[in-house]
């Protein structure tokens, strides 16, 4: 399993391969992980226990821009140095992890060969992971499965600022990977449809396996999250950081509308997120004069998820309106608890899932008046201590199909199919 982002790295992309890895042995497969090292960051005791006996091949990077490290007091970042790094990133095909995989390829190949794998599964982004997986599969003459967590070159909202050179090379590499892979896996049906149509792929070439939640990595017995939560407020938890791909814009616009219409209802709304928003999103909150509506907590470990989410009246889901084919990974964490979800995303699959599980309500990010009206009704219901926001647990549909053990079962079935077909 080529998974550059894997625990203890705290990125969204690390959770999908981790949740597969801890269950694959239940279906007859012994996972071996190839990942990028994270010096100075440790797994939790729970993660160590779940991964016990699973081999992890670590590729150490000389430096890592994806891990935030505090700068020594008084030290300023070099603007020239950052400009150079941004220039390299812009003109590098796929991503700059490519340089690490190129320089370490022979040692990676040797270690992977010693494992004698039956097949290779690689997940992107980073997209260089798919390049490495395809290259290793050809060298070892074994099947290759490419896992697209997001659209790559077909995305309407690119993950990085690209030059025409790197964009063109990416298109060629993606095309090669698409046609050489034995199977392509996507995390949303709309993404699978997008790629199937664009590349004219046969139906048997592609599959969708949703992300999932895993109760095995959530510990809710002891509440160690000591945040100060005002029980009189309408507490909305966004279990992440407001940033470019998860913008605060729709909720800010709606709050401004509500502030003019019903200031008391607006004041009662408190939005909790984790990690300080990036600069554009922070500026948007402060410029709108809504800082009093937001609380920014320190990020928490994934296994503390249950402790945090139970403090919410409503769970907020948000993503950029251009990301129509994407299902935000936070949805699956939210489905593991029975707190109502307020989804502000453009993907209709999310609405279907929420409706099927009776988990909440969805509004398109562009519908600011409707978002404001719903916020007002939620706030009033909170003031009146109404229970209409909550669905009695006894009549909730079973959500077990979205649990990690079940999605891993789907993945193992694809492994079986690929190996049977040679």
C-alpha positions as CSV (number, residue, x, y, z in Angstrom):
1,X,0.0,0.0,0.0
2,X,1.7,3.2,-1.2
3,X,0.3,5.8,1.3
4,X,2.7,8.8,1.6
5,X,0.3,10.2,4.2
6,X,-0.3,7.7,7.0
7,X,-0.5,7.9,10.8
8,X,1.0,9.6,12.8
9,X,0.8,12.2,10.1
10,X,-2.3,14.3,10.9
11,X,-3.7,15.0,7.4
12,X,-7.1,14.0,6.0
13,X,-5.4,11.7,3.5
14,X,-3.8,9.6,6.2
15,X,-7.0,8.2,7.5
16,X,-8.3,6.3,4.4
17,X,-5.3,3.9,4.1
18,X,-5.1,3.6,7.9
19,X,-8.7,2.5,8.2
20,X,-8.2,0.0,5.3
21,X,-4.9,-1.3,6.8
22,X,-6.3,-2.2,10.3
23,X,-9.1,-4.4,8.8
24,X,-7.5,-6.0,5.7
25,X,-6.2,-9.0,7.7
26,X,-9.8,-9.9,8.4
27,X,-10.2,-10.6,4.7
28,X,-7.0,-12.6,4.1
29,X,-4.7,-9.8,3.1
30,X,-1.5,-8.8,4.9
31,X,-0.9,-5.0,4.3
32,X,2.5,-3.6,4.0
33,X,2.6,0.2,4.1
34,X,5.1,2.5,2.2
35,X,4.9,6.0,3.7
36,X,6.9,9.1,4.3
37,X,8.4,9.4,7.8
38,X,7.3,12.0,10.3
39,X,10.2,12.6,12.7
40,X,9.2,14.0,16.0
41,X,5.6,12.9,15.7
42,X,4.4,9.7,17.4
43,X,1.4,7.4,17.0
44,X,-1.1,7.2,19.8
45,X,-1.2,4.1,21.9
46,X,-4.4,3.1,20.2
47,X,-2.9,3.5,16.7
48,X,0.1,1.4,17.7
49,X,-2.2,-1.3,19.0
50,X,-4.3,-1.4,15.9
51,X,-1.2,-1.5,13.6
52,X,0.6,-4.1,15.7
53,X,2.2,-6.7,13.4
54,X,1.7,-4.6,10.2
55,X,5.0,-3.8,8.4
56,X,5.5,-0.1,7.7
57,X,8.3,0.8,5.2
58,X,9.2,4.4,6.1
59,X,10.9,6.7,3.5
60,X,12.7,9.5,5.3
61,X,12.6,13.0,3.7
62,X,15.5,15.4,4.2
63,X,12.9,18.2,4.8
64,X,9.1,18.3,5.0
65,X,7.1,21.4,4.1
66,X,3.8,19.6,5.0
67,X,4.6,19.4,8.7
68,X,4.2,22.6,10.6
69,X,7.0,23.3,12.9
70,X,7.1,26.4,15.2
71,X,9.8,28.9,14.3
72,X,12.3,29.9,17.0
73,X,11.2,33.1,18.7
74,X,12.3,36.2,16.7
75,X,13.1,34.2,13.6
76,X,11.5,35.4,10.4
77,X,10.8,33.3,7.4
78,X,12.8,34.3,4.3
79,X,10.5,35.7,1.6
80,X,13.1,34.8,-1.1
81,X,13.3,31.2,0.2
82,X,9.6,30.8,0.3
83,X,9.3,32.3,-3.2
84,X,11.8,29.8,-4.5
85,X,10.0,26.9,-2.9
86,X,6.7,28.1,-4.4
87,X,8.3,28.4,-7.8
88,X,9.6,24.9,-7.6
89,X,6.3,23.6,-6.5
90,X,4.5,25.4,-9.3
91,X,6.7,23.9,-12.0
92,X,7.1,20.4,-10.6
93,X,4.8,17.8,-12.2
94,X,2.5,16.0,-9.7
95,X,4.1,17.3,-6.5
96,X,7.5,17.9,-5.0
97,X,7.4,14.5,-3.2
98,X,8.4,13.2,-6.7
99,X,12.0,14.3,-6.0
100,X,12.1,12.1,-2.8
101,X,10.6,9.1,-4.6
102,X,13.1,9.5,-7.5
103,X,16.1,9.7,-5.3
104,X,14.9,6.9,-3.0
105,X,13.4,4.7,-5.8
106,X,16.0,2.0,-5.8
107,X,16.0,1.5,-2.0
108,X,12.1,1.5,-2.0
109,X,12.1,-1.0,-4.9
110,X,14.5,-3.3,-3.0
111,X,12.5,-3.2,0.2
112,X,9.2,-3.7,-1.7
113,X,10.7,-6.6,-3.7
114,X,11.8,-8.3,-0.5
115,X,8.1,-8.3,0.7
116,X,7.1,-10.2,-2.5
117,X,3.8,-8.5,-2.8
118,X,0.8,-9.9,-4.8
119,X,-0.4,-6.5,-5.8
120,X,0.2,-2.8,-5.3
121,X,-2.5,-0.3,-4.2
122,X,-1.6,3.4,-4.2
123,X,-3.6,6.4,-3.1
124,X,-3.4,10.1,-4.2
125,X,-3.0,12.8,-3.6
126,X,-0.1,13.3,-3.4
127,X,-0.3,12.2,-7.0
128,X,3.4,11.1,-7.1
129,X,2.1,8.2,-5.0
130,X,0.2,6.9,-8.0
131,X,3.3,7.4,-10.2
132,X,5.4,5.4,-7.7
133,X,2.8,2.6,-7.5
134,X,2.5,2.2,-11.2
135,X,6.3,2.2,-11.7
136,X,6.8,-0.5,-9.0
137,X,4.0,-2.6,-10.4
138,X,5.6,-2.6,-13.8
139,X,9.0,-3.4,-12.3
140,X,7.6,-6.3,-10.3
141,X,5.1,-7.4,-12.9
142,X,2.2,-7.4,-10.5
143,X,-1.3,-5.9,-10.6
144,X,-1.8,-2.2,-9.8
145,X,-4.8,-0.5,-8.2
146,X,-5.0,3.3,-8.3
147,X,-7.0,5.0,-5.6
148,X,-8.2,8.6,-6.4
149,X,-9.3,10.3,-3.3
150,X,-10.1,13.5,-5.3
151,X,-10.2,14.3,-9.0
152,X,-6.7,15.0,-10.3
153,X,-6.3,16.9,-13.6
154,X,-10.1,17.0,-14.0
155,X,-10.7,19.0,-10.8
156,X,-12.4,22.4,-11.2
157,X,-10.5,23.6,-8.2
158,X,-6.8,22.5,-8.5
159,X,-5.1,21.7,-5.2
160,X,-2.0,23.7,-6.3
161,X,-1.0,26.7,-8.4
162,X,0.3,25.0,-11.6
163,X,2.4,26.1,-14.6
164,X,1.3,25.0,-18.0
165,X,4.3,22.7,-18.2
166,X,3.5,20.8,-15.0
167,X,-0.2,20.8,-15.8
168,X,0.6,19.2,-19.2
169,X,2.9,16.6,-17.8
170,X,0.3,15.7,-15.2
171,X,-2.3,15.1,-17.9
172,X,0.1,12.7,-19.6
173,X,1.0,10.9,-16.4
174,X,-2.6,10.6,-15.3
175,X,-3.6,9.2,-18.7
176,X,-0.8,6.6,-18.5
177,X,-1.9,5.6,-14.9
178,X,-5.6,5.4,-15.9
179,X,-4.8,3.0,-18.8
180,X,-2.2,0.9,-17.1
181,X,-4.0,0.3,-13.8
182,X,-5.9,-2.9,-13.4
183,X,-8.6,-1.1,-11.4
184,X,-9.4,2.5,-10.6
185,X,-11.1,3.3,-7.3
186,X,-12.8,6.6,-6.5
187,X,-14.3,8.0,-3.3
188,X,-17.5,9.5,-4.9
189,X,-19.7,8.2,-7.7
190,X,-19.6,11.6,-9.4
191,X,-15.8,11.4,-9.6
192,X,-16.0,7.8,-11.0
193,X,-18.6,9.0,-13.6
194,X,-16.4,12.0,-14.5
195,X,-13.4,9.9,-15.2
196,X,-15.3,7.1,-16.9
197,X,-16.8,9.6,-19.4
198,X,-13.6,11.6,-20.0
199,X,-11.4,8.5,-20.6
200,X,-14.1,6.3,-22.1
201,X,-13.5,3.6,-19.5
202,X,-15.3,0.2,-19.4
203,X,-17.6,-0.3,-16.5
204,X,-15.5,-3.1,-15.0
205,X,-12.4,-0.8,-14.9
206,X,-13.7,1.5,-12.1
207,X,-15.4,1.3,-8.7
208,X,-16.3,3.7,-5.9
209,X,-15.5,3.0,-2.3
210,X,-16.5,5.7,0.1
211,X,-14.4,6.9,3.0
212,X,-15.7,5.6,6.3
213,X,-15.8,6.0,10.0
214,X,-14.0,3.6,12.4
215,X,-15.4,3.2,16.0
216,X,-12.2,1.3,16.8
217,X,-10.1,4.5,16.7
218,X,-12.5,6.6,18.8
219,X,-12.4,6.6,22.6
220,X,-15.3,8.2,24.2
221,X,-15.2,6.6,27.7
222,X,-13.2,9.4,29.3
223,X,-13.8,13.0,28.3
224,X,-10.4,14.6,28.1
225,X,-11.5,17.6,25.9
226,X,-11.7,20.4,28.4
227,X,-12.9,23.2,26.1
228,X,-15.2,25.8,27.6
229,X,-18.5,25.3,25.9
230,X,-21.4,27.6,26.7
231,X,-24.5,25.4,26.9
232,X,-26.8,28.3,26.3
233,X,-25.3,29.0,22.8
234,X,-26.1,27.1,19.6
235,X,-22.8,25.2,19.3
236,X,-21.9,24.2,15.8
237,X,-18.7,22.2,15.4
238,X,-16.7,22.1,12.2
239,X,-14.2,19.3,12.9
240,X,-11.4,20.8,10.9
241,X,-9.8,24.1,9.8
242,X,-11.4,26.7,7.6
243,X,-9.1,27.0,4.6
244,X,-9.2,27.2,0.8
245,X,-10.9,23.8,0.2
246,X,-13.2,24.2,3.2
247,X,-14.1,27.9,3.1
248,X,-15.9,29.8,5.8
249,X,-17.5,32.1,3.1
250,X,-21.1,30.6,3.0
251,X,-21.5,30.6,6.7
252,X,-20.1,34.2,7.1
253,X,-22.4,35.5,4.4
254,X,-25.4,33.8,6.0
255,X,-24.5,35.1,9.5
256,X,-24.3,38.7,8.1
257,X,-27.8,38.4,6.7
258,X,-29.0,36.9,10.0
259,X,-27.3,39.7,12.0
260,X,-29.4,42.3,10.2
261,X,-32.6,40.3,10.4
262,X,-32.4,38.9,14.0
263,X,-29.3,40.0,15.9
264,X,-30.2,38.0,19.0
265,X,-30.4,34.7,17.0
266,X,-27.1,35.6,15.4
267,X,-25.3,36.2,18.7
268,X,-26.4,32.9,20.0
269,X,-24.6,31.0,17.2
270,X,-21.1,29.8,18.1
271,X,-19.0,28.0,15.5
272,X,-16.1,25.9,16.8
273,X,-13.2,24.8,14.5
274,X,-9.8,23.3,15.0
275,X,-6.7,25.1,14.1
276,X,-6.6,28.8,13.2
277,X,-8.2,29.5,9.8
278,X,-5.8,30.3,6.9
279,X,-5.2,34.0,6.2
280,X,-8.0,34.6,3.6
281,X,-10.6,32.9,5.8
282,X,-9.5,34.6,8.9
283,X,-9.6,38.0,7.2
284,X,-13.2,37.2,6.0
285,X,-14.3,36.5,9.5
286,X,-12.7,39.6,11.0
287,X,-13.8,41.9,8.1
288,X,-17.4,40.8,8.6
289,X,-17.1,41.7,12.3
290,X,-18.1,38.1,13.3
291,X,-15.1,37.1,15.3
292,X,-17.3,36.8,18.4
293,X,-19.2,34.0,16.6
294,X,-16.1,31.8,16.2
295,X,-13.9,29.8,18.5
296,X,-10.7,28.2,17.3
297,X,-9.5,25.2,19.3
298,X,-6.2,23.3,19.1
299,X,-6.4,20.3,16.8
300,X,-7.2,17.0,18.5
301,X,-6.2,13.4,17.8
302,X,-8.6,11.4,15.6
303,X,-9.4,9.0,18.5
304,X,-10.7,12.0,20.6
305,X,-13.3,12.7,17.9
306,X,-16.2,11.2,19.8
307,X,-15.4,13.3,22.9
308,X,-15.4,16.5,20.8
309,X,-18.4,15.9,18.6
310,X,-20.8,15.1,21.5
311,X,-20.4,18.7,22.6
312,X,-22.1,19.9,19.4
313,X,-25.7,20.9,18.9
314,X,-25.1,20.7,15.1
315,X,-22.1,19.4,13.1
316,X,-21.1,21.7,10.2
317,X,-19.9,20.4,6.9
318,X,-18.4,22.8,4.3
319,X,-16.5,22.6,1.1
320,X,-15.9,24.9,-1.9
321,X,-18.8,25.1,-4.3
322,X,-16.5,24.2,-7.2
323,X,-15.8,20.8,-5.6
324,X,-19.0,19.2,-7.0
325,X,-17.5,15.7,-7.3
326,X,-16.0,15.6,-3.8
327,X,-17.5,14.2,-0.6
328,X,-15.8,15.9,2.4
329,X,-14.1,13.3,4.6
330,X,-15.6,14.9,7.7
331,X,-19.0,13.5,6.7
332,X,-18.0,10.0,7.8
333,X,-16.7,11.1,11.2
334,X,-20.1,12.9,11.7
335,X,-22.0,9.8,10.8
336,X,-20.4,7.9,13.7
337,X,-22.4,10.0,16.1
338,X,-26.1,10.9,16.2
339,X,-25.7,14.7,16.2
340,X,-27.5,16.5,13.4
341,X,-25.4,17.5,10.3
342,X,-25.8,20.9,8.6
343,X,-24.2,20.2,5.2
344,X,-23.2,23.2,3.0
345,X,-21.7,21.4,0.1
346,X,-22.5,21.1,-3.7
347,X,-22.3,17.3,-4.0
348,X,-25.8,15.7,-4.3
349,X,-24.4,12.3,-3.1
350,X,-23.9,13.9,0.3
351,X,-27.5,14.9,0.4
352,X,-28.6,11.4,-0.5
353,X,-26.4,9.9,2.2
354,X,-27.7,12.4,4.8
355,X,-31.3,11.7,3.8
356,X,-30.8,7.9,3.8
357,X,-29.4,8.0,7.3
358,X,-31.7,10.7,8.6
359,X,-28.6,12.6,9.6
360,X,-29.5,16.2,8.9
361,X,-30.0,18.7,6.1
362,X,-28.1,19.9,3.1
363,X,-28.0,23.3,1.3
364,X,-25.9,24.4,-1.7
365,X,-23.1,26.9,-0.7
366,X,-24.6,29.5,-3.0
367,X,-28.0,29.6,-1.2
368,X,-27.0,32.2,1.4
369,X,-30.6,33.2,2.2
370,X,-31.7,29.6,2.8
371,X,-28.6,29.0,5.0
372,X,-29.4,32.2,7.0
373,X,-33.0,31.0,7.5
374,X,-31.9,27.6,8.7
375,X,-29.4,29.2,11.1
376,X,-32.2,31.4,12.5
377,X,-34.5,28.4,13.0
378,X,-31.7,26.4,14.7
379,X,-30.9,29.3,17.0
380,X,-34.6,29.9,18.0
381,X,-35.0,26.1,18.6
382,X,-32.0,26.2,20.9
383,X,-33.3,29.2,22.8
384,X,-36.7,27.4,23.2
385,X,-34.8,24.2,24.2
386,X,-36.7,22.4,21.4
387,X,-35.8,18.7,20.6
388,X,-36.8,19.0,17.0
389,X,-33.2,19.1,15.9
390,X,-32.6,15.6,17.3
391,X,-33.8,12.3,15.9
392,X,-34.7,9.7,18.5
393,X,-32.0,7.1,18.4
394,X,-34.5,4.2,18.2
395,X,-35.7,5.1,14.7
396,X,-32.3,6.0,13.1
397,X,-31.4,3.8,10.2
398,X,-28.4,1.5,10.5
399,X,-25.2,3.3,9.3
400,X,-23.0,0.2,9.4
401,X,-22.4,0.2,5.7
402,X,-20.3,3.3,6.2
403,X,-18.1,1.6,8.9
404,X,-14.4,1.0,8.0
405,X,-14.8,-2.8,8.3
406,X,-17.4,-2.8,5.5
407,X,-15.5,-0.5,3.1
408,X,-12.4,-2.6,3.6
409,X,-14.5,-5.7,2.7
410,X,-15.3,-3.9,-0.6
411,X,-11.6,-3.2,-1.2
412,X,-10.7,-6.9,-0.4
413,X,-13.3,-8.0,-3.0
414,X,-11.6,-5.9,-5.6
415,X,-8.2,-7.4,-4.7
416,X,-9.8,-10.8,-5.1
417,X,-11.2,-9.9,-8.5
418,X,-7.9,-8.3,-9.8
419,X,-5.8,-11.3,-8.7
420,X,-8.3,-13.8,-10.2
421,X,-8.2,-12.0,-13.5
422,X,-4.4,-12.1,-13.5
